[in-house]
Amino acid sequence: MLLRSVSGVRFTIGGDTSPQIIVKYIEAFASWISEGTIIIGNDGRPTGKWIEHIVIGTLAAKGISVVNIGVAPTPTIQLAVKEYNAKGGISISASHNPQEWNGLKFLTLEGICLSQEQNNEFFKIVDEPSTAYPAKLTDFSITDPYCDNESLFDLPFVKILKLVEKIQAKKFHCVVDAVNASGSFYIPVFLESLECSVVKLFCDYSGIFPHTPEPIAENLVELALRTKTENAVIGIAVDPDADRLVLINELGEPIGEEKTIALATESILYFKQKYGILEEYENAVSVNLSTSKMVEDVAKKYGATIHRSPVGEVNVVGEMKRTNSVIGGEGSGGVILPESHYGRDSFVGILLVLGLMAEKNLRLSELATSLPQYSMVKMKKNFQGSFSTIVETIQSQYPNNEIDMRDGVKIYFENSWVHIRTSNTEPIVRCIAEAPTEGEAHTLAMTFLELLP
């Protein structure tokens, strides 16, 4: 199975996905880039190694220089694109998808995912006959440098706030679950540079996932237990390419993936208001349509405006650029800080949350419970039919409700909402509902899932 979207291309290994198909996409990206250097890396899955060879060989044959940083988080690859002044990048990753999946995330020279318009241009090239290879190959090089995520520490506002020093003074004790993938090395090193002590739970770098890799509460049972038994102040979970961050509090309780962006927003707006930093950005926040209302309430507390976009990192980035937002992201655990770069970044999330804990001298459980409290239910159902009939049914049944149709259907009620849409990355429909209580949210989600055949 192969899926392509604004998130790139993802495929199951074997079956009808062949090396030739991968070559086709890499050929097209090389043609779209035209010339120059491309940074590549992979999230550590065992299949990433042979895909890496196909990617390097195809790019080289197309006359494109290659810098291979090996097993590395997607945000690290994005930073490397900027650091090397490259023309683009490729992250070999299927993000949170299970072991049998892999994929390709394509990046522009800004180190961000291709926009919808750029994707349309790129996919048009993919669907055309293969272009000719150069008669004479240009020189290319393959290296394996370590890209330093500690460049975050050199951001002006971080230095002004003395954020690193504040965190270092706390000597936080942490447990890390990197699902044995790309974050296995990078996340502990980053924390140790903040003078945190680190217990490595699933950080063996083998690429063999010890549990389902999506960092949601049901998959983080062992991390929650270990955080409590180790008397750690925080448990840190990332997905295979480490662009999503989910946290466990000091009581061994998952605080919920939606609270990552809420806490990061609280952190940056608090620091912006108190210290007058980042004045070149608007007092605005951009998130996707499926992200919790918690972020809206946090923004309102600091007089900030909230903007919504369709789901997908590149869509949020586009909205952030349009509104000059100071921070943005997605409720799945993705934090985007433009002062660093326009991409979801777990390292940014870690720095902002630990920074807020250190600044306010509060435990993670205290910060989490200080946020507005809602219940969110996320459900999904296999679906490959026509979604348009579902849209028509919802419109006819709820003619008086506010409805947003930019990405599937989001329908608003007095104190709740539900968003139903086809996934960008899996052959499913996702249904997300949020309400004051879990029972209300569950009932709302089930009501709309039952509309699917």
C-alpha positions in Angstrom: 0.0 0.0 0.0 1.2 3.5 -0.9 -0.2 6.8 0.4 0.9 10.3 -0.7 -0.2 13.6 0.8 1.1 16.9 2.1 3.1 14.7 4.6 5.0 13.1 1.8 4.7 9.5 0.8 4.3 6.4 3.0 4.2 2.8 2.1 4.1 -0.7 3.5 7.2 -2.8 2.8 6.7 -5.6 0.3 3.6 -6.3 -1.7 3.2 -3.8 -4.5 5.7 -1.4 -3.1 9.0 -2.0 -4.9 12.4 -0.3 -5.1 11.4 1.0 -8.5 8.6 3.0 -7.0 11.0 4.6 -4.5 13.3 5.4 -7.4 10.5 7.1 -9.2 9.8 9.5 -6.3 13.5 10.2 -5.8 14.0 10.8 -9.6 11.1 13.3 -9.5 12.4 15.1 -6.4 15.9 15.4 -8.0 14.2 16.9 -11.1 12.1 19.3 -8.9 15.3 20.4 -7.0 17.2 20.6 -10.3 20.7 20.9 -8.8 22.7 21.3 -5.6 22.9 19.4 -2.4 20.2 17.4 -0.6 20.4 16.3 3.1 19.1 12.9 3.9 18.6 10.9 7.1 16.4 8.1 8.4 14.4 7.4 11.5 16.3 4.1 12.4 13.9 1.5 11.1 15.8 -1.5 9.7 14.2 -0.9 6.3 15.6 2.6 6.3 19.1 1.3 5.5 18.3 -0.2 2.1 16.0 2.7 1.2 18.9 5.0 2.1 21.1 3.3 -0.5 18.4 3.6 -3.2 17.9 7.3 -2.3 21.7 8.1 -2.4 22.3 6.1 -5.6 19.4 7.7 -7.4 20.3 11.2 -6.4 23.9 10.7 -7.4 22.9 9.3 -10.8 20.8 12.5 -11.2 23.8 14.6 -10.5 22.7 15.7 -7.0 25.2 16.0 -4.2 24.3 14.1 -1.0 25.0 14.8 2.7 23.8 11.7 4.6 23.5 12.3 8.4 22.4 8.7 9.0 19.9 7.8 11.7 18.5 11.2 12.8 15.3 12.9 13.9 13.4 14.8 11.2 13.9 18.1 13.0 17.6 17.4 13.0 17.5 16.9 9.3 15.5 20.1 8.9 18.1 22.0 10.8 20.9 20.4 8.7 19.2 21.6 5.5 19.6 25.2 6.7 23.1 24.6 8.2 24.5 23.3 4.9 22.6 25.7 2.7 21.2 22.7 0.9 18.5 22.8 -1.8 16.3 20.4 0.1 16.1 17.3 2.2 14.6 13.9 2.5 13.7 12.2 5.8 13.3 8.5 5.4 10.5 7.9 7.9 6.9 6.8 8.3 6.7 8.9 11.5 4.3 7.1 14.0 3.2 4.4 11.6 3.9 0.8 12.6 7.1 -1.3 11.9 5.9 -2.6 8.5 5.7 1.0 7.1 8.3 3.4 5.9 8.2 6.6 3.9 9.8 9.7 2.5 9.3 13.2 3.8 10.5 15.8 1.3 11.8 19.2 2.5 12.4 22.5 0.7 15.6 24.6 1.0 14.0 26.2 4.0 14.0 22.8 5.7 10.2 22.7 5.7 7.7 20.3 4.2 6.5 21.0 0.7 3.4 23.2 0.5 0.2 21.9 -1.3 1.2 23.8 -4.4 4.7 22.5 -4.3 3.4 19.0 -3.8 1.2 19.3 -6.8 4.2 20.3 -8.9 6.3 17.5 -7.5 3.6 14.8 -7.9 3.0 15.9 -11.5 6.7 15.1 -12.2 6.3 11.7 -10.4 3.4 10.8 -12.7 5.2 11.7 -15.9 7.6 9.4 -17.7 11.1 9.2 -16.1 13.5 12.0 -17.2 16.9 11.3 -18.7 19.9 10.9 -16.4 22.9 13.1 -17.1 25.4 11.9 -19.7 28.2 12.8 -17.2 27.6 12.5 -13.5 28.6 15.4 -11.3 30.7 14.9 -8.3 28.9 13.9 -5.1 29.9 13.3 -1.5 28.4 11.2 1.2 29.2 12.1 4.8 27.8 11.3 8.2 28.1 14.4 10.4 26.4 15.0 13.7 24.0 17.9 13.5 23.9 19.8 16.8 20.4 20.3 18.2 22.0 22.4 20.9 21.9 25.2 18.4 18.6 25.9 20.2 20.7 27.2 23.2 22.1 30.0 21.0 18.7 31.5 20.1 18.7 35.1 21.3 15.6 34.8 23.5 17.0 31.6 25.1 20.1 33.6 26.1 18.1 36.6 27.3 16.0 34.4 29.5 19.1 32.4 30.7 16.7 29.5 30.0 19.5 26.9 29.8 21.0 28.0 33.0 17.6 27.9 34.8 17.0 24.3 33.6 20.6 23.2 34.4 20.2 24.5 38.0 17.2 22.2 38.6 19.1 18.9 37.7 15.9 17.4 36.5 15.7 13.6 36.5 14.1 12.2 33.3 13.1 8.9 31.7 13.1 8.7 27.9 11.2 6.3 25.6 12.5 6.8 22.0 11.0 3.5 20.7 14.6 2.5 19.9 14.6 4.8 16.9 16.2 8.1 15.9 15.7 9.9 19.2 17.6 7.1 21.1 20.9 9.0 20.9 19.8 12.6 20.3 17.2 13.1 23.0 19.4 11.8 25.9 22.3 13.8 24.7 20.2 17.0 24.5 18.9 16.4 28.0 22.3 15.7 29.4 23.5 19.0 27.9 20.8 20.6 30.1 22.4 18.7 33.0 19.4 16.4 33.4 20.0 12.9 34.6 18.5 10.4 32.1 17.1 6.9 32.4 17.0 5.4 28.9 14.0 3.1 28.6 13.8 2.2 24.9 16.9 3.8 23.4 18.9 1.0 22.0 19.0 2.5 18.4 18.0 -0.8 16.9 14.9 0.5 15.1 12.9 -2.4 16.5 9.9 -0.9 18.1 9.1 -2.3 21.6 5.5 -1.2 21.4 3.2 0.5 18.9 5.2 3.6 18.0 2.5 6.3 18.2 3.2 8.2 21.4 -0.2 8.1 23.0 -1.2 7.0 26.5 -2.1 3.4 25.7 1.3 2.8 24.2 3.3 4.4 27.1 2.4 2.1 30.0 6.0 1.1 30.6 7.2 4.7 30.4 4.6 5.8 32.9 5.5 3.0 35.4 9.2 3.6 35.0 8.8 7.4 35.5 7.1 6.7 38.8 9.4 4.0 40.1 12.5 6.1 39.2 11.1 9.1 41.0 11.7 11.1 37.8 10.2 14.6 37.4 9.2 13.8 33.8 8.8 11.0 31.3 9.5 11.9 27.7 8.2 10.0 24.7 8.9 10.7 21.1 7.8 9.0 17.9 10.3 7.3 15.6 11.5 10.5 13.8 11.2 12.5 17.1 9.1 15.4 15.8 6.3 14.6 18.2 6.6 14.9 22.0 4.3 13.4 24.7 4.9 13.8 28.4 4.4 11.8 31.6 4.1 13.6 34.9 6.1 12.9 38.1 3.2 10.7 39.4 3.6 8.4 36.4 0.5 9.7 34.6 0.3 10.6 30.9 -0.8 14.2 30.8 -2.2 13.7 27.3 -0.6 14.5 23.9 -2.8 17.6 23.4 -1.1 19.3 26.5 2.3 19.4 24.8 1.3 22.2 22.5 -0.8 23.8 25.2 2.1 23.9 27.6 4.6 25.1 24.9 2.1 27.9 24.1 1.8 28.8 27.8 5.6 28.9 28.0 6.3 31.1 25.1 3.4 33.5 25.7 4.3 33.8 29.4 8.0 34.5 28.6 7.0 36.9 25.8 4.7 38.9 28.1 7.0 38.9 31.1 10.3 39.7 29.4 9.2 41.4 26.2 11.0 38.8 23.9 10.3 37.9 20.3 8.7 41.2 19.6 9.2 40.7 15.9 6.4 38.2 15.9 2.7 38.9 16.4 1.0 37.9 19.6 -0.6 35.0 17.7 -0.8 31.2 17.8 -1.5 28.9 14.9 -2.8 25.3 15.3 -4.8 22.8 13.2 -8.5 22.3 13.3 -8.2 19.1 15.4 -6.2 20.7 18.2 -7.7 21.2 21.7 -9.5 24.3 22.7 -7.0 24.5 25.6 -4.7 26.4 23.2 -7.4 28.9 22.4 -8.0 29.5 26.2 -4.2 29.9 26.9 -3.9 32.3 24.0 -6.9 34.4 25.3 -5.2 34.6 28.7 -2.3 36.4 27.2 -4.4 38.5 24.8 -3.1 36.5 21.8 -5.1 35.6 18.7 -5.6 32.0 17.6 -5.6 30.8 14.0 -6.6 27.4 12.7 -5.5 25.5 9.6 -6.2 22.1 8.0 -4.4 19.2 9.6 -0.8 18.7 8.4 2.4 20.3 9.4 2.8 22.2 6.2 -0.7 23.7 6.6 0.1 24.9 10.1 3.4 26.4 8.9 1.6 28.2 6.1 -0.9 29.7 8.6 2.0 30.7 10.9 3.8 32.5 8.2 0.6 34.2 7.0 -0.1 35.5 10.5 3.5 35.8 11.7 2.6 33.7 14.7 5.1 33.4 17.6 4.4 29.7 18.0 2.2 26.9 16.6 1.8 23.2 16.2 -0.5 20.3 16.3 -2.3 18.5 19.2 -0.6 15.2 18.3 2.5 16.5 20.2 4.0 18.7 17.5 5.5 22.0 18.6 6.7 24.6 15.9 8.8 27.5 17.0 9.6 29.8 14.0 12.5 31.4 15.9 14.2 28.0 15.6 12.7 26.7 12.3 9.3 26.0 10.7 9.0 22.3 11.6 7.6 20.1 14.4 10.4 19.6 16.9 10.4 17.6 20.1 13.6 19.3 21.2 11.9 22.7 21.1 9.0 21.3 23.1 11.3 19.8 25.8 13.2 23.1 26.2 10.0 25.1 26.5 8.3 22.8 29.0 11.4 22.3 31.2 12.0 26.0 31.0 8.5 26.8 32.3 8.9 24.2 35.1 12.2 25.8 36.1 11.0 29.4 35.8 7.8 28.8 37.8 9.3 26.2 40.1 6.3 23.9 39.5 6.0 20.2 38.8 4.6 19.0 35.5 1.4 17.8 37.2 0.8 21.3 38.6 1.4 22.9 35.2 -0.9 20.4 33.5 -3.7 20.8 35.9 -3.5 24.6 35.7 -4.5 24.4 32.0 -8.2 24.6 31.0 -9.7 21.2 31.4 -11.5 19.4 28.5 -12.0 15.8 27.5 -11.0 14.7 24.0 -11.8 11.4 22.4 -9.9 10.3 19.3 -11.3 7.5 17.2 -10.6 6.1 13.8 -12.2 3.7 11.3 -10.9 2.0 8.2 -12.4 3.8 5.2 -11.6 4.0 1.5 -15.0 5.1 0.1 -16.4 8.5 -0.9 -16.3 11.0 1.9 -18.5 13.5 0.1 -21.7 11.6 1.0 -20.7 11.9 4.7 -20.3 15.7 4.3 -23.7 16.0 2.7 -25.3 14.0 5.5 -23.8 16.2 8.2 -24.8 19.4 6.5 -28.4 18.2 6.1 -28.7 17.0 9.8 -27.1 20.1 11.3 -28.2 23.1 9.2 -28.0 25.6 12.1 -24.5 24.7 13.4 -21.3 26.4 12.5 -19.4 24.1 10.2 -15.8 24.4 8.9 -15.2 22.4 5.7 -11.6 23.3 5.0 -10.4 19.8 6.1 -13.2 17.2 6.2 -16.0 18.5 8.4 -15.6 20.3 11.8 -18.9 21.0 13.5 -19.3 23.3 16.5 -21.8 22.9 19.3 -22.3 25.2 22.4 -19.6 23.7 24.5 -18.1 21.1 22.3 -17.0 20.2 18.8 -16.3 17.2 16.5 -13.9 16.9 13.6 -14.2 14.1 11.1 -11.7 13.8 8.2 -9.8 11.3 6.1 -6.2 10.7 7.3 -3.2 12.1 5.4 -1.1 9.1 6.3 -3.3 6.1 6.7 -6.4 4.6 4.8 -8.7 5.6 7.6 -11.2 8.3 8.8 -10.3 10.0 12.0 -13.0 11.4 14.3 -12.0 13.7 17.1 -14.5 15.1 19.6 -13.9 17.5 22.5 -16.4 18.3 25.3 -16.4 19.2 29.0 -16.6 15.6 30.0 -15.3 12.3 28.6 -18.8 10.9 28.3 -20.0 13.8 26.2 -17.0 13.6 24.0 -17.3 9.8 23.5 -21.0 10.1 22.6 -20.3 12.8 20.2 -17.5 10.9 18.4 -19.6 7.7 18.2 -22.6 9.6 16.8 -20.5 10.8 13.9 -18.5 7.6 13.3 -21.9 5.8 12.9 -22.4 7.9 9.8 -19.7 5.9 8.1 -20.6 2.8 6.1 
